[in-house]
Amino acid sequence: MPTNDPIKIGPLKREELNEADRIVRLAFGTALRMPNPLDFMGDRSLVVPRWGMPNVKMIAARDGGRLIGSNVVTRWGSFGFFGPLTVLPEYWGRGVAQRLLGATMAVFDRWDLRHTGLFTFAESAKHVGLYQKFGYWPGYLTALVKYTPEPALPRDGRSADAPMRLSSFSRSRREAAIEACANLTGKIEKGLDLGDEIRASLKPDRGETLLIYTRAVLDGFAVCLTGPGSEGGKNTCYVKFGAARGGPGGGARFDRLLDACETFARSRAVDLETGVNMARVDAYRRVRSHGYRPTMQGVAMQRPHAAGFNRPGVYVIDDWR
Ligand SMILES: CC(C)(COP(=O)(O)OP(=O)(O)OC[C@H]1O[C@@H](n2cnc3c(N)ncnc32)[C@H](O)[C@@H]1OP(=O)(O)O)[C@@H](O)C(=O)NCCC(=O)NCCS
């Protein structure tokens, strides 16, 4: 790039956070042809609550000092993903996203990850082509799914192996539980670790992490984001990531995890939203049979072109947004 290029890329500053959030709404709202683009995602934000997380970097594009786009880069142990990536509509088609992606790839290289991914509009030649330039390849569809819990069912009563809320644990027990979560995900994909997301979910008004056990052995966990100012907002419990231990009985454990999410959402009187990649065939079917309906679907693209944890027998819910 010529040195007199007025567009510069660098870390997002704290004071630019709200403008970055506004650009995210404007860009997606414009692309989706919403009558009022700034209404995109209502009170939810996929940017503001992620500020300051140790596993997140935010990259900014500026034109002569004015913020014109950003990208959020996230690390889950050995796996990384990015998004939302957005550019002010008046700058579209001028290479700004590619500049942001160049800086994103440099972050991934520094993090020394096994693989990285993203979620994008499957039908958009522009989006798929843009990411292919950076070595990403489309795999299976990921469905965003939503469910409104029914009024309480009798099975909501406490049983010996009732789901636990991590926030109810003492500090030391919390860390041991977070380590057990990393052991569980590490068996799904080497090095996959949600520790930072789990810790962040315990901040005030961010949500909760649910854990299910059989006789003190961790069977699964779900990072549930809900509350004003969180990624779920005040009306939604957004399950950012959930996983059940695979192998024999994995499907039944996953069902219990979905039940735990449902009970939690009901206790907060909110809807549930999550994502599930269709390569996780049984997980997808079970999510559907629990009553979740797809609201939108996109495609998971990965670099290198490999299945990662999007494969049959994996009981994970997430969408990489
Ligand atoms: C998607 C978005 C970030 C792209 O930003 P941008 O600055 O316009 O993108 P760039 O100009 O850097 O790159 C566009 C690239 O798309 C690719 N592209 C565009 N049309 C294409 C087509 N029909 N087929 C294949 N590739 C295509 C090209 O590689 C093109 O770059 P090139 O012309 O230099 O080769 C921006 O449009 C945006 O904010 N959209 C709304 C939010 C959004 O969709 N975010 C991404 C969600 S995953």
The ligand as an SDF file (V2000), in Angstrom:
LIG
                    3D

 48 50  0  0  0  0  0  0  0  0999 V2000
  -18.7740   -7.2880    3.7040 C   0  0  0  0  0  0  0  0  0  0  0  0
  -18.0160   -5.9800    3.9030 C   0  0  0  0  0  0  0  0  0  0  0  0
  -17.2930   -6.0160    5.2420 C   0  0  0  0  0  0  0  0  0  0  0  0
  -16.9970   -5.8790    2.7760 C   0  0  0  0  0  0  0  0  0  0  0  0
  -16.2750   -4.6670    2.9270 O   0  0  0  0  0  0  0  0  0  0  0  0
  -15.5930   -3.9130    1.6840 P   0  0  0  0  0  0  0  0  0  0  0  0
  -14.6550   -2.9170    2.2560 O   0  0  0  0  0  0  0  0  0  0  0  0
  -16.6600   -3.4620    0.7660 O   0  0  0  0  0  0  0  0  0  0  0  0
  -14.7980   -5.1150    0.9830 O   0  0  0  0  0  0  0  0  0  0  0  0
  -13.4890   -4.9410    0.0850 P   0  0  0  0  0  0  0  0  0  0  0  0
  -13.6750   -3.8220   -0.8520 O   0  0  0  0  0  0  0  0  0  0  0  0
  -12.2650   -4.9410    0.9440 O   0  0  0  0  0  0  0  0  0  0  0  0
  -13.4620   -6.3400   -0.6650 O   0  0  0  0  0  0  0  0  0  0  0  0
  -14.4790   -6.7470   -1.5300 C   0  0  0  0  0  0  0  0  0  0  0  0
  -14.0140   -8.0190   -2.1920 C   0  0  0  0  0  0  0  0  0  0  0  0
  -15.0930   -8.9210   -2.2930 O   0  0  0  0  0  0  0  0  0  0  0  0
  -14.8170   -9.8180   -3.3310 C   0  0  0  0  0  0  0  0  0  0  0  0
  -15.9400   -9.8440   -4.2360 N   0  0  0  0  0  0  0  0  0  0  0  0
  -16.8500   -8.8650   -4.4730 C   0  0  0  0  0  0  0  0  0  0  0  0
  -17.7670   -9.2970   -5.3520 N   0  0  0  0  0  0  0  0  0  0  0  0
  -17.4430  -10.5460   -5.6540 C   0  0  0  0  0  0  0  0  0  0  0  0
  -18.0130  -11.5230   -6.5110 C   0  0  0  0  0  0  0  0  0  0  0  0
  -19.1270  -11.2780   -7.2060 N   0  0  0  0  0  0  0  0  0  0  0  0
  -17.4200  -12.7340   -6.5690 N   0  0  0  0  0  0  0  0  0  0  0  0
  -16.3080  -13.0170   -5.8670 C   0  0  0  0  0  0  0  0  0  0  0  0
  -15.7220  -12.0990   -5.0390 N   0  0  0  0  0  0  0  0  0  0  0  0
  -16.2810  -10.9010   -4.9480 C   0  0  0  0  0  0  0  0  0  0  0  0
  -13.5970   -9.3380   -4.0590 C   0  0  0  0  0  0  0  0  0  0  0  0
  -12.4750  -10.0460   -3.5780 O   0  0  0  0  0  0  0  0  0  0  0  0
  -13.5430   -7.8810   -3.6350 C   0  0  0  0  0  0  0  0  0  0  0  0
  -12.2950   -7.3560   -3.6350 O   0  0  0  0  0  0  0  0  0  0  0  0
  -11.5520   -6.9660   -5.0360 P   0  0  0  0  0  0  0  0  0  0  0  0
  -12.5920   -6.3440   -5.9090 O   0  0  0  0  0  0  0  0  0  0  0  0
  -10.4670   -6.0270   -4.6060 O   0  0  0  0  0  0  0  0  0  0  0  0
  -11.0340   -8.2590   -5.5390 O   0  0  0  0  0  0  0  0  0  0  0  0
  -18.9710   -4.7410    3.8340 C   0  0  0  0  0  0  0  0  0  0  0  0
  -19.6750   -4.7900    2.6270 O   0  0  0  0  0  0  0  0  0  0  0  0
  -19.9790   -4.6920    4.9760 C   0  0  0  0  0  0  0  0  0  0  0  0
  -19.7390   -4.0660    5.9980 O   0  0  0  0  0  0  0  0  0  0  0  0
  -21.1400   -5.3470    4.7650 N   0  0  0  0  0  0  0  0  0  0  0  0
  -22.1990   -5.4180    5.7600 C   0  0  0  0  0  0  0  0  0  0  0  0
  -21.8010   -6.2640    6.9530 C   0  0  0  0  0  0  0  0  0  0  0  0
  -21.2970   -7.6140    6.5230 C   0  0  0  0  0  0  0  0  0  0  0  0
  -21.8710   -8.2810    5.6970 O   0  0  0  0  0  0  0  0  0  0  0  0
  -20.1880   -8.0440    7.1670 N   0  0  0  0  0  0  0  0  0  0  0  0
  -19.5840   -9.3140    6.9110 C   0  0  0  0  0  0  0  0  0  0  0  0
  -20.3470  -10.3720    7.5450 C   0  0  0  0  0  0  0  0  0  0  0  0
  -19.5300  -11.9380    7.4440 S   0  0  0  0  0  0  0  0  0  0  0  0
  1  2  1  0
  2  3  1  0
  2  4  1  0
  2 36  1  0
  4  5  1  0
  5  6  1  0
  6  7  2  0
  6  8  1  0
  6  9  1  0
  9 10  1  0
 10 11  2  0
 10 12  1  0
 10 13  1  0
 13 14  1  0
 14 15  1  0
 15 16  1  0
 15 30  1  0
 16 17  1  0
 17 18  1  0
 17 28  1  0
 18 19  1  0
 18 27  1  0
 19 20  2  0
 20 21  1  0
 21 22  1  0
 21 27  2  0
 22 23  1  0
 22 24  2  0
 24 25  1  0
 25 26  2  0
 26 27  1  0
 28 29  1  0
 28 30  1  0
 30 31  1  0
 31 32  1  0
 32 33  2  0
 32 34  1  0
 32 35  1  0
 36 37  1  0
 36 38  1  0
 38 39  2  0
 38 40  1  0
 40 41  1  0
 41 42  1  0
 42 43  1  0
 43 44  2  0
 43 45  1  0
 45 46  1  0
 46 47  1  0
 47 48  1  0
M  END
$$$$
